[in-house]
Amino acid sequence: MTNYPVHTIDTAPDWAKQPLARLQEAFGFIPAAAGMMANSSPLMNSFFSAFGYFRGEGTFTPAERQVLLLSNAVANECAWAVAFHSLEAIEDGVPPADVEAIRRRSLPADSRSAALSALARALIGKRGHLDEAGTAAFLAAGFDENQILEVITAVAISAMTNYAATVADLEIEDRLRPYAWNGNA
């Protein structure tokens, strides 16, 4: 593994200070993955832009966004991101039983969340090759075709953070420790 510093606003390069400050404002702290991504302008700025559009102009509720991002973290087997998005999912109103189901690689009990989680996992697992049944289940849950494109945005955002966190072998912050994940639950 590599050894990247996890930047704070004080230690980050000048170009990264504003994105880190905005993320701190959004989450109440600077996630370690963001602090680490501040070592690369292309990575940090691409993530920050995509995340801003996904969160600011997307059609998913905060809870639906977290179902997506947690499902992606599990599919990508990123322990740091699973812990982070478990916390965020609980805070954004995803029922704890649904969070645990996703962490166990199962589907949430809520049918709409289940369709969303299944589509995200299929996109990652099948490298974008969705089958008709999966697409039909997503649409039957009340989503529309354009939201499939929005799920692709979530997959891209997750790839950036999940892969960066895994490459850097990030330590889980104290506030995330209750949500530590070993690949099973």
Contacts in CASP RR format, 6 or more apart in sequence:
PFRMAT RR
TARGET T0000
AUTHOR 0000-0000-0000
METHOD contacts of the structure
MODEL  1
MTNYPVHTIDTAPDWAKQPLARLQEAFGFIPAAAGMMANSSPLMNSFFSA
FGYFRGEGTFTPAERQVLLLSNAVANECAWAVAFHSLEAIEDGVPPADVE
AIRRRSLPADSRSAALSALARALIGKRGHLDEAGTAAFLAAGFDENQILE
VITAVAISAMTNYAATVADLEIEDRLRPYAWNGNA
1 167 0 8 1.000
1 168 0 8 1.000
1 169 0 8 1.000
2 167 0 8 1.000
2 168 0 8 1.000
2 169 0 8 1.000
3 168 0 8 1.000
4 36 0 8 1.000
4 39 0 8 1.000
4 168 0 8 1.000
5 11 0 8 1.000
5 36 0 8 1.000
5 39 0 8 1.000
6 32 0 8 1.000
6 35 0 8 1.000
6 36 0 8 1.000
6 168 0 8 1.000
6 170 0 8 1.000
7 13 0 8 1.000
7 16 0 8 1.000
7 20 0 8 1.000
7 35 0 8 1.000
7 36 0 8 1.000
7 38 0 8 1.000
7 39 0 8 1.000
8 20 0 8 1.000
8 30 0 8 1.000
8 35 0 8 1.000
9 17 0 8 1.000
9 20 0 8 1.000
9 21 0 8 1.000
9 24 0 8 1.000
9 30 0 8 1.000
12 20 0 8 1.000
12 35 0 8 1.000
12 38 0 8 1.000
13 38 0 8 1.000
13 41 0 8 1.000
15 41 0 8 1.000
15 45 0 8 1.000
16 35 0 8 1.000
16 38 0 8 1.000
16 41 0 8 1.000
16 44 0 8 1.000
19 34 0 8 1.000
19 38 0 8 1.000
19 44 0 8 1.000
19 45 0 8 1.000
19 48 0 8 1.000
20 30 0 8 1.000
20 34 0 8 1.000
20 35 0 8 1.000
20 38 0 8 1.000
22 48 0 8 1.000
23 30 0 8 1.000
23 31 0 8 1.000
23 34 0 8 1.000
23 48 0 8 1.000
24 30 0 8 1.000
26 55 0 8 1.000
27 88 0 8 1.000
29 173 0 8 1.000
29 175 0 8 1.000
31 84 0 8 1.000
31 173 0 8 1.000
32 80 0 8 1.000
32 165 0 8 1.000
32 170 0 8 1.000
32 171 0 8 1.000
32 172 0 8 1.000
32 173 0 8 1.000
33 80 0 8 1.000
33 81 0 8 1.000
33 84 0 8 1.000
33 161 0 8 1.000
33 164 0 8 1.000
33 165 0 8 1.000
33 170 0 8 1.000
34 44 0 8 1.000
34 47 0 8 1.000
34 161 0 8 1.000
36 164 0 8 1.000
36 165 0 8 1.000
36 168 0 8 1.000
36 170 0 8 1.000
37 43 0 8 1.000
37 44 0 8 1.000
37 47 0 8 1.000
37 160 0 8 1.000
37 161 0 8 1.000
37 164 0 8 1.000
38 44 0 8 1.000
43 160 0 8 1.000
43 164 0 8 1.000
46 160 0 8 1.000
47 157 0 8 1.000
47 160 0 8 1.000
47 161 0 8 1.000
50 153 0 8 1.000
50 156 0 8 1.000
50 157 0 8 1.000
50 160 0 8 1.000
51 157 0 8 1.000
53 153 0 8 1.000
54 65 0 8 1.000
54 150 0 8 1.000
54 153 0 8 1.000
54 154 0 8 1.000
54 157 0 8 1.000
55 65 0 8 1.000
58 150 0 8 1.000
59 146 0 8 1.000
59 147 0 8 1.000
59 150 0 8 1.000
60 68 0 8 1.000
60 116 0 8 1.000
60 147 0 8 1.000
60 150 0 8 1.000
62 92 0 8 1.000
62 93 0 8 1.000
63 89 0 8 1.000
63 92 0 8 1.000
63 93 0 8 1.000
63 94 0 8 1.000
63 113 0 8 1.000
64 112 0 8 1.000
64 113 0 8 1.000
64 116 0 8 1.000
65 92 0 8 1.000
65 154 0 8 1.000
66 85 0 8 1.000
66 88 0 8 1.000
66 89 0 8 1.000
66 92 0 8 1.000
66 93 0 8 1.000
66 94 0 8 1.000
67 89 0 8 1.000
67 94 0 8 1.000
67 98 0 8 1.000
67 102 0 8 1.000
67 108 0 8 1.000
67 113 0 8 1.000
67 116 0 8 1.000
67 117 0 8 1.000
67 120 0 8 1.000
68 116 0 8 1.000
68 117 0 8 1.000
68 120 0 8 1.000
68 151 0 8 1.000
68 154 0 8 1.000
69 81 0 8 1.000
69 85 0 8 1.000
69 88 0 8 1.000
69 89 0 8 1.000
69 154 0 8 1.000
69 157 0 8 1.000
69 158 0 8 1.000
70 82 0 8 1.000
70 85 0 8 1.000
70 86 0 8 1.000
70 88 0 8 1.000
70 89 0 8 1.000
70 94 0 8 1.000
70 99 0 8 1.000
70 102 0 8 1.000
70 103 0 8 1.000
71 102 0 8 1.000
71 116 0 8 1.000
71 117 0 8 1.000
71 120 0 8 1.000
71 121 0 8 1.000
72 81 0 8 1.000
72 120 0 8 1.000
72 124 0 8 1.000
72 154 0 8 1.000
72 155 0 8 1.000
72 158 0 8 1.000
72 159 0 8 1.000
72 162 0 8 1.000
73 81 0 8 1.000
73 82 0 8 1.000
73 84 0 8 1.000
73 85 0 8 1.000
73 158 0 8 1.000
73 162 0 8 1.000
74 82 0 8 1.000
74 102 0 8 1.000
74 103 0 8 1.000
74 105 0 8 1.000
74 121 0 8 1.000
74 181 0 8 1.000
74 183 0 8 1.000
75 120 0 8 1.000
75 121 0 8 1.000
75 124 0 8 1.000
75 125 0 8 1.000
76 124 0 8 1.000
76 158 0 8 1.000
76 159 0 8 1.000
76 162 0 8 1.000
76 163 0 8 1.000
76 166 0 8 1.000
77 166 0 8 1.000
77 183 0 8 1.000
78 161 0 8 1.000
78 162 0 8 1.000
78 163 0 8 1.000
78 165 0 8 1.000
78 166 0 8 1.000
79 172 0 8 1.000
79 180 0 8 1.000
79 181 0 8 1.000
79 182 0 8 1.000
79 183 0 8 1.000
80 165 0 8 1.000
80 166 0 8 1.000
80 170 0 8 1.000
80 172 0 8 1.000
80 176 0 8 1.000
81 158 0 8 1.000
81 161 0 8 1.000
81 162 0 8 1.000
81 165 0 8 1.000
82 103 0 8 1.000
82 179 0 8 1.000
82 181 0 8 1.000
82 183 0 8 1.000
83 172 0 8 1.000
83 176 0 8 1.000
83 177 0 8 1.000
83 179 0 8 1.000
83 180 0 8 1.000
83 181 0 8 1.000
84 176 0 8 1.000
84 179 0 8 1.000
86 99 0 8 1.000
86 103 0 8 1.000
86 176 0 8 1.000
86 179 0 8 1.000
86 181 0 8 1.000
87 175 0 8 1.000
87 176 0 8 1.000
87 178 0 8 1.000
87 179 0 8 1.000
89 98 0 8 1.000
89 99 0 8 1.000
89 102 0 8 1.000
90 96 0 8 1.000
90 99 0 8 1.000
94 108 0 8 1.000
94 113 0 8 1.000
95 108 0 8 1.000
95 109 0 8 1.000
95 110 0 8 1.000
97 108 0 8 1.000
97 109 0 8 1.000
98 108 0 8 1.000
98 109 0 8 1.000
98 110 0 8 1.000
98 113 0 8 1.000
100 185 0 8 1.000
101 107 0 8 1.000
101 108 0 8 1.000
101 109 0 8 1.000
102 108 0 8 1.000
102 117 0 8 1.000
103 181 0 8 1.000
103 185 0 8 1.000
104 184 0 8 1.000
104 185 0 8 1.000
107 113 0 8 1.000
107 114 0 8 1.000
107 117 0 8 1.000
107 118 0 8 1.000
108 114 0 8 1.000
108 117 0 8 1.000
111 141 0 8 1.000
112 141 0 8 1.000
112 142 0 8 1.000
112 143 0 8 1.000
114 141 0 8 1.000
115 137 0 8 1.000
115 138 0 8 1.000
115 140 0 8 1.000
115 141 0 8 1.000
115 142 0 8 1.000
115 143 0 8 1.000
116 138 0 8 1.000
116 141 0 8 1.000
116 143 0 8 1.000
116 151 0 8 1.000
118 134 0 8 1.000
118 137 0 8 1.000
118 138 0 8 1.000
119 130 0 8 1.000
119 134 0 8 1.000
119 135 0 8 1.000
119 137 0 8 1.000
119 138 0 8 1.000
119 148 0 8 1.000
119 151 0 8 1.000
120 151 0 8 1.000
120 154 0 8 1.000
120 155 0 8 1.000
122 128 0 8 1.000
122 130 0 8 1.000
122 131 0 8 1.000
122 134 0 8 1.000
123 130 0 8 1.000
123 151 0 8 1.000
123 152 0 8 1.000
123 155 0 8 1.000
124 155 0 8 1.000
128 152 0 8 1.000
130 148 0 8 1.000
135 148 0 8 1.000
138 147 0 8 1.000
138 148 0 8 1.000
139 145 0 8 1.000
172 180 0 8 1.000
END
